[in-house]
């Protein structure tokens, strides 16, 4: 016996989410079946509206409710420091550590041959333009995940920026190799920033 087509379609769609396999998708679908119509209507409304409920900051490329985002609009931020991260979530994790007061640049991913993501698909040209037109930037901090893609992207950027009169540093090795910023606590991120190394 199989699930009715409507339920099976939902299971199939949920199983396309990252790290969600068929069994987890089935559990999610069965959980949704037990929710009230009002709760499901609220979820459906959120899904319908969420792509129109944000913009990309034209300065740092973060997901934001405003353009520019609140960080780029903050005149009290240190204009000498630019922290390069892969995604908005990484920026938010660093902000939660309350140990950094500079600006950010979100690449929108990392270099990945498997995912067919080369330099042209990242915000690298806008980074170079930013560094060229903002002479106040004295240090670039590479705050990418210490996994294969993050290391590859860091090496690429290091070579690309080598001729610029800018200090290039990276997070200290309080973050284990292969880990992601998602699983680091605030103190680990704070220490990684505080004891960052010249790169």
Secondary structure, 3 states (H helix, E strand, C coil): CCCCHHHHHHHHHHCCCCCCCHHHHHHHHHHHHCCCHHHHHHHHHHHHHHHHCCEECCCCCCEECCCCCCCCCCCCCEEEEEEEECCHHHHHHHHHHCCCCEEEEECCCCCECCCCECHHHCCHHHHHHHHHHCCCCCEEEECCCCCHHHHHHHHHHHHHHCCCCCEEEECCCCCCCCCCHHHCCHHHHHHHHHCCEEC
